[in-house]
Every structure is written in C-alpha cells, then in structure tokens.
Amino acid sequence: MMDFIGKILWAVATVFIVTSSIYFTFRLKGIQFHFKEMFRNLFHKQKDHQGIGPFQVLMMTLAGRIGVGSIAGIALAIYIGGVGSIFWIWVMAILSSVLAYGETVLGMIYKKRDSGDIYKGGPAYYITNGLGKKKLGTMYAILILICYIGGFLGIQSNTITKSIQEIKPVSSYMVGIVIVVVTALIIFGGVKKIASATGKIVPIMTLAYLIFALYIMVSNYQVLPSILYQIIKEAFHFKPFISGFLTSFIVGIQRGIFSNEAGLGTGSIAASTSNSDSPTAQGYIQILGIYITSLFICTATAMIILMSPYNATLFTDVNGIEITQMAFQYHLGNVGNTFIFISILLFAFSTILTGYYYGESSLKYFTNHIKSTYLIFLKIITLIVVFLGCIMSSTTLWRLVDVLVAILAIINIYGLFGLREDIVKELEYYRMQKHHK
C-alpha cells in the first residue's frame, strides 16, 4: 500500500519538480551556470559576525546532502531503475539546482533570529510569512519533524549498521548504542557544535572519497566510454515505456532529489543560519552544494559500481550500501571495504547531526521562546529513532522516507512558485548592487 501511495505522490512531485525547474531556469536566466559568482560568494566575508559563516553553512548543508543518498541511494537507483537513471540524476542536478537557489533566497528573506544569536528559517517560515498560508507552513514543519527525525535519521543509522555487518557480524543493538552515545554528545551541545562537527568531517571525507574514486576510474579508464554510452542509451530506452524509460526517469529524479535535496526546502533551513547579508549570495553557494553532491559524489559512486560486477550478486532487504561496499572491495580489496565503511560512517553520522538540526528548527517554528524541556524531549526522540533505525528493515525505512519526501517537495515547490516574484526581485537587487560597486 505504501509503495502504491509513494508512486502516485512521486508522479505528482516529478511534474512539480521538472516544470518548476524549467520555469525558474528561464526566469532567472540560467543562474545555475554562473560559476564565478558561486565561488566568489563562498569566501566573501560578512559584516555580521553573529550566526554561522557561508563556508560553514555550505559544509552543514553538504552534511545533509552527502550521505546515504549519495552512496547507498545511488546504488539503489541503479538496482531499481537501471543504469539509465544516472543520466536523469545528472540532468535533474543541473535543472533542480535552481530550486535550491530559490528556496535559499526565500529562507534568507524570511528568516528570524531565535532566542540566542542564531537565525532560523526555511519553508515553514516563508510559506507562513510570505504566502500567508499558516496551515500549510505548519504542515511542512510537522512533516520535517516526522520525515527527518522519524525517517532520514533511521536510514542513516540503518546504513551504518549494514556497512559494519558487511565487514564483521556485530549485533545491531551494540551498533545502535554506540551511535546513540556519540550523537548525544554532539546534539546536546547546540547548533554551533553541530556546524563545527560537520565543518570538520565533510571537507576531509569528500576530498578522500573523490581521490579514491578518481584512482578507481583512472585504473579502469578503458571501460569508461562504454559505461557512459550505456548510461545514455538506457536513459532513452523507450521500449518498453513503463519498465524502461519511465522507471529510469522517475527513479533517477527520486534518488537524485533524495541525494541532493533540491526542491525539498531543507537546504534553506541550514542556509538560514548564515550571517550572510545577501540572500542571493547564499543562494549561489547552495547551487554549488548541489553540484558537489550530484555531479561529483553521486557520479563517483555510480562509476565505481558500474565498473564492478555489481549485477552478479543477489541481495536481500536491499539498503544500497551492500552494493557500493561490494564494488569498493572488488576494486581495492580489504582497503576498499574499510574505506567505504569509514566514509559511510562519517557521512551518515554528519547527516544525522544536520537532520536533527532540521527537526529542531522546525520545532522552533511553533514558538519564539521554546522551552528547554521540549528540546530535550526532541533530542531523546532523535536518539530513540537512531537506535531503532539500526534494527529495522531497510525496505520499510526507504518506502516511508520516499512518501514523506514527495509530500515535502510538493508543498515546498508550491511555496516557491507562489513567491516567485520575491526570488526574481532579490536577484535584480543583487545585480544592481553589484553594478554600482
């Protein structure tokens, strides 16, 4: 039943994502291709020293984006949607990055300062205060709490557990206890501690992952042209239409959005903590985050899998990490197995931290002065979900998350389109300011 509901919702979400991406690409004159602006704003110093700096915000959003979706999710895309799904992940990364820009701009425009010196914002805020749709904004905030605290975090801990058990038969309960203890030590330290932790973990692991991937691709360069040909060929495999092209297309979009989160609005929750004095500048940085996630990390994962005999092994209760882990072991032996375990451990763990913050921000939406007891309760719930994720079925968790992600995308894109003039005006103002400097 959940699988059927997920397919219906994703059919609607796909139409929303594709049409809105094309609309904003033309309306904002291809802003996702302005690479010079992205890098210029990433290292630009801001006047306001409160909040969190642009680079740390990028690392925090990358922590949410580069995780299970970019490693296990890509393997799952190939497993379910075929090789052609990778092509549609590339296409949608370029198109939907404009949605990440738009939601970030709106998040910055409608952000508020919480009781401390940290800003808070995101779709719940701009849907409520910008569109004037309080009920819809409230629904989004509740869904984030359920989706991230109740689903995404479970997927992360489930993947860590599966990864460990691929190396050594360890009790799921034991793994859960260890993850809970480490998570508790950081999330009880507050958002700045979360930003600090992800800011250290993400750059190192991203670079290490890409270096290992590049080594594997260079070592197997002879098969690279045939793999690229196969990806493009199967992406346009119209016969049969339903099991061929349509499955490849929808799974590509589904897994692509899960990995980079463009169009969900979640990136704007983290981006709203920035001390940046320009919404457009922060929007440019978030486009860069989409490219790093989808065009580099996801592509690296796909190539490593496609260069291995991935379809010669039978898997049950597939999470996706088993396939990636098998591919790394095929290429690098025990070193590869150990490396992918460390990668998924740190990537998934950093995603748990960012996902928790998304939940905390959504809880703060309901009140300006949230009681500390409520935050403690949320942290306890988070730790319980992280533990349960270690012992639950991977298939059940993925299905739950797929349904919730589709609903989040539909609500957020409705908000983006309703506030489209705000996004356009902010870009015009940025260009005018730049022209007068």
C-alpha positions in Angstrom: 0.0 0.0 0.0 2.8 2.4 1.0 4.6 1.5 -2.2 1.5 2.4 -4.3 1.0 5.7 -2.5 4.6 6.6 -3.0 4.3 6.0 -6.8 1.3 8.3 -7.0 2.9 11.0 -5.0 6.1 10.8 -6.9 4.3 11.1 -10.2 2.9 14.4 -8.9 6.2 15.5 -7.4 8.0 14.8 -10.6 5.7 17.1 -12.6 6.2 19.8 -10.0 10.0 19.4 -9.9 10.5 19.3 -13.6 8.2 22.1 -14.6 9.3 24.5 -11.8 12.9 23.8 -12.6 12.5 24.7 -16.2 10.4 27.8 -15.3 12.9 29.2 -12.8 15.9 28.4 -15.2 14.4 30.7 -17.8 13.0 33.3 -15.4 16.4 33.6 -13.6 18.3 33.5 -16.9 20.3 30.3 -16.2 21.6 31.4 -12.8 22.9 27.8 -12.1 25.6 28.4 -14.7 27.1 31.5 -13.0 30.1 29.6 -11.6 32.3 32.7 -10.9 29.6 34.1 -8.6 29.3 30.8 -6.7 33.0 30.7 -5.7 33.2 34.5 -5.1 30.4 34.4 -2.6 31.7 31.3 -0.8 34.7 33.1 0.6 33.2 36.5 0.9 33.5 37.9 4.5 30.2 39.2 6.0 29.8 42.2 8.3 27.5 40.4 10.7 29.6 38.1 12.9 26.6 36.5 14.5 25.1 33.4 13.1 27.2 31.0 11.0 29.6 31.8 8.2 28.9 30.9 4.5 31.5 28.2 4.3 30.3 26.5 7.5 26.7 26.7 6.2 27.8 25.0 3.0 29.5 22.3 5.0 26.4 21.9 7.1 24.1 21.6 4.1 26.6 19.2 2.4 26.5 17.1 5.5 22.7 16.8 4.9 23.1 16.1 1.2 26.3 14.0 1.0 25.3 10.9 2.9 23.3 7.8 2.4 21.6 9.2 -0.6 24.9 9.8 -2.5 26.4 6.4 -1.7 23.7 3.9 -0.9 20.9 5.8 -2.7 22.8 5.8 -6.0 23.4 2.1 -5.7 19.7 1.7 -5.1 18.9 3.8 -8.2 21.0 1.5 -10.4 19.5 -1.6 -8.7 15.8 -0.4 -9.2 15.9 2.0 -12.1 18.7 0.6 -14.1 21.9 2.3 -15.4 19.9 5.0 -17.3 18.7 6.5 -14.0 22.2 8.0 -13.6 21.7 10.2 -16.6 18.5 11.6 -15.2 20.2 12.3 -11.9 22.7 14.4 -13.8 20.0 16.3 -15.7 18.0 17.0 -12.7 21.0 18.1 -10.7 21.6 20.9 -13.2 17.9 21.8 -13.6 16.8 21.5 -9.9 19.8 23.4 -8.6 17.8 26.5 -9.5 15.2 25.3 -6.9 17.9 25.1 -4.2 18.8 28.7 -5.1 15.2 29.9 -4.9 14.4 28.2 -1.6 17.6 29.5 -0.1 16.8 33.1 -1.1 13.4 32.8 0.4 14.8 31.3 3.6 17.2 34.2 3.9 14.5 36.8 3.2 12.0 35.4 5.8 14.5 34.1 8.4 14.1 35.2 12.1 16.6 35.4 14.9 15.8 32.8 17.7 16.2 33.4 21.4 20.0 33.2 21.0 22.3 34.6 18.3 21.4 32.0 15.7 19.0 32.6 12.8 16.2 30.2 11.9 14.2 29.9 8.7 13.1 27.6 5.9 9.9 26.7 4.0 7.7 26.7 7.1 8.7 30.3 7.7 8.4 31.6 4.1 5.2 29.7 3.4 3.6 31.2 6.6 5.0 34.7 6.5 5.5 35.2 2.8 2.5 33.3 1.3 0.3 33.8 4.4 -0.5 30.1 4.4 -0.1 29.3 8.1 -1.7 25.9 8.0 0.5 24.8 5.1 3.6 26.2 6.8 2.6 24.3 10.0 2.1 21.1 8.0 5.5 21.4 6.4 7.2 21.9 9.9 5.4 18.8 11.2 6.4 16.8 8.2 10.0 17.8 8.6 9.9 16.5 12.2 8.4 13.2 11.0 10.5 12.8 7.9 13.9 13.8 9.3 13.6 12.8 12.9 11.4 9.8 12.1 12.7 8.6 8.7 16.0 10.1 7.4 17.9 9.6 10.7 16.7 6.0 10.8 18.0 5.4 7.2 21.4 6.8 8.2 21.9 4.6 11.3 20.5 1.6 9.3 23.1 2.1 6.7 25.9 2.4 9.2 24.8 -0.9 10.8 24.6 -2.6 7.4 28.0 -1.3 6.5 29.6 -2.6 9.7 27.9 -6.0 9.3 29.3 -6.4 5.8 32.7 -6.4 7.4 32.1 -8.2 10.7 29.0 -9.8 12.2 28.2 -7.3 15.0 25.0 -7.1 17.0 22.7 -4.3 15.6 21.8 -3.4 19.2 25.5 -2.8 20.0 26.0 -0.6 17.0 22.9 1.3 17.9 24.1 2.0 21.4 27.5 3.4 20.2 25.8 5.7 17.6 23.4 7.0 20.1 26.1 7.8 22.6 28.2 9.7 20.1 25.2 11.6 18.6 24.0 12.6 22.1 27.4 14.1 22.9 27.1 16.5 19.9 23.4 17.4 19.7 23.3 18.3 23.3 26.0 20.9 22.5 23.7 23.0 20.2 23.7 24.1 16.6 27.1 25.7 16.7 28.6 22.4 17.8 26.8 20.7 15.0 28.1 23.2 12.5 31.6 22.8 13.9 31.5 19.0 13.7 30.1 18.8 10.2 32.5 21.6 9.1 35.4 19.3 10.1 34.1 16.0 8.9 32.6 16.8 5.5 35.5 18.5 3.6 38.0 15.8 4.6 35.7 12.9 3.7 34.5 14.5 0.5 38.1 15.0 -0.7 39.2 11.5 0.3 36.1 9.9 -1.3 36.8 11.7 -4.6 40.5 10.8 -4.6 39.7 7.1 -4.1 37.0 7.3 -6.8 39.4 9.0 -9.2 42.0 6.3 -8.6 39.5 3.6 -9.4 38.3 5.4 -12.6 41.8 6.0 -13.9 42.7 2.4 -13.2 39.7 1.3 -15.3 39.7 4.1 -17.9 39.3 1.5 -20.8 35.7 0.8 -19.8 34.7 4.4 -19.1 33.5 5.2 -22.7 31.3 2.1 -22.8 29.8 2.9 -19.4 28.9 6.4 -20.5 27.4 5.1 -23.7 25.4 2.6 -21.7 24.1 5.3 -19.3 22.8 7.5 -22.1 21.5 4.6 -24.2 19.4 3.1 -21.3 18.2 6.6 -20.3 16.3 6.8 -23.6 15.3 3.1 -23.7 11.6 3.8 -24.7 10.7 0.1 -25.3 9.1 -1.0 -23.0 8.0 2.5 -21.9 6.8 1.7 -18.4 9.6 -0.6 -17.2 12.2 1.1 -19.4 12.2 4.9 -19.8 9.6 5.8 -17.2 11.1 3.7 -14.4 14.6 5.0 -15.2 13.4 8.6 -15.4 11.3 8.6 -12.1 13.8 6.6 -10.1 16.6 9.0 -11.4 14.6 12.0 -10.2 13.6 10.3 -6.9 17.1 9.2 -6.0 18.6 12.5 -7.3 16.3 14.6 -5.1 17.0 12.3 -2.1 20.7 12.7 -2.5 20.9 16.5 -3.1 17.6 17.6 -1.6 17.0 20.3 -4.2 13.3 21.2 -4.2 12.6 19.9 -0.7 13.4 23.2 1.0 15.6 21.5 3.7 18.8 23.2 2.4 17.2 26.6 3.2 16.8 25.5 6.8 20.5 25.3 7.3 21.2 28.2 4.9 19.0 30.4 7.0 21.5 30.2 9.9 24.0 32.1 7.8 25.3 35.5 8.7 25.4 36.4 5.0 24.0 39.9 4.3 22.8 38.8 0.8 20.2 36.1 0.1 21.3 35.8 -3.5 25.0 35.3 -2.4 23.9 32.4 -0.2 21.7 31.1 -3.0 24.7 30.9 -5.3 26.6 28.9 -2.6 23.8 26.4 -2.3 23.8 25.8 -6.1 27.5 24.8 -5.7 26.4 22.4 -3.0 24.0 20.6 -5.4 26.8 20.2 -8.0 29.3 18.9 -5.5 26.7 16.3 -4.3 25.2 15.1 -7.6 27.8 15.7 -10.3 30.9 14.7 -8.2 29.9 12.4 -5.3 27.0 10.7 -6.9 28.8 10.3 -10.2 31.9 8.9 -8.5 29.7 6.3 -6.7 27.9 5.3 -9.9 31.2 4.8 -11.8 32.7 2.7 -9.1 29.6 0.4 -9.1 29.3 0.2 -12.9 33.0 -0.7 -13.2 32.3 -3.8 -11.0 30.3 -7.0 -11.5 27.5 -5.5 -9.4 24.7 -7.4 -11.1 26.3 -10.8 -10.5 25.4 -10.8 -6.8 21.9 -11.4 -5.2 20.9 -9.1 -2.4 18.0 -9.3 0.1 16.4 -6.4 2.0 18.5 -4.0 -0.1 19.7 -0.8 1.5 22.1 0.0 -1.3 25.3 0.2 0.8 25.9 -3.5 0.3 26.2 -2.9 -3.5 28.6 0.0 -3.1 30.6 -1.8 -0.5 30.9 -4.9 -2.8 32.1 -2.6 -5.6 34.8 -0.9 -3.4 36.0 -4.3 -2.2 36.2 -5.6 -5.8 38.4 -2.7 -6.8 40.5 -2.2 -3.7 40.2 -5.4 -1.7 40.0 -5.0 2.1 41.3 -1.4 1.9 38.2 -0.5 -0.2 35.9 -2.3 2.3 37.4 -0.4 5.2 37.4 2.9 3.4 33.8 2.8 2.3 32.9 1.8 5.9 34.7 4.8 7.3 33.1 7.0 4.6 29.6 5.9 5.2 30.1 6.1 9.0 31.2 9.8 8.8 28.9 10.9 6.0 25.9 9.2 7.6 26.8 10.5 11.0 27.2 14.1 9.8 23.8 13.7 8.1 22.3 12.6 11.4 23.6 15.8 13.0 22.2 18.0 10.2 18.9 16.1 10.1 18.5 16.7 13.8 19.0 20.4 13.4 16.3 20.5 10.7 14.0 18.9 13.2 15.0 21.4 15.9 14.5 24.3 13.6 11.0 23.1 12.7 10.1 22.7 16.3 11.3 26.3 16.9 8.8 27.4 14.2 6.0 26.9 16.6 7.3 29.4 19.2 9.9 32.2 19.6 10.9 31.1 23.1 10.9 27.3 23.1 11.1 25.6 26.4 14.4 23.7 27.0 12.3 20.7 28.1 10.8 20.4 24.6 14.3 20.4 23.0 15.5 17.8 25.4 12.4 15.7 24.5 13.2 16.1 20.8 16.8 15.0 21.4 15.6 11.9 23.3 13.2 11.1 20.4 16.1 11.5 17.9 18.3 9.1 19.9 15.5 6.5 20.0 14.9 6.8 16.3 18.6 6.5 15.6 18.7 3.3 17.7 15.5 1.8 16.0 17.0 2.5 12.6 19.8 0.1 13.4 17.4 -2.8 13.9 14.6 -2.1 11.4 14.1 -3.4 7.8 15.9 -1.2 5.2 13.0 -1.6 2.7 10.4 -0.3 5.2 12.5 2.7 6.0 13.1 3.6 2.4 9.4 3.4 1.5 8.4 5.6 4.4 11.0 8.2 3.5 10.1 8.2 -0.2 6.5 9.0 0.6 7.4 11.8 3.0 10.0 13.3 0.7 7.4 13.5 -2.2 5.0 15.4 0.0 7.7 17.8 1.2 8.7 18.5 -2.4 5.1 19.3 -3.5 4.5 21.7 -0.6 7.8 23.5 -1.0 7.6 24.0 -4.7 4.1 25.3 -4.3 5.6 27.9 -1.9 8.5 28.7 -4.3 6.1 29.3 -7.2 3.8 31.4 -5.0 6.8 33.6 -4.0 8.5 33.6 -7.4 8.4 37.4 -7.7 10.4 37.7 -4.4 13.1 35.5 -5.8 13.3 37.5 -9.1 13.4 40.9 -7.3 16.2 39.7 -5.0 18.3 38.7 -7.9 17.6 42.0 -9.7 18.6 43.9 -6.5 21.8 41.9 -6.2 22.8 42.7 -9.8 22.0 46.3 -9.3 24.2 46.5 -6.1 27.0 44.7 -7.9 26.8 47.1 -10.9 27.1 50.2 -8.6 30.2 48.9 -6.7 
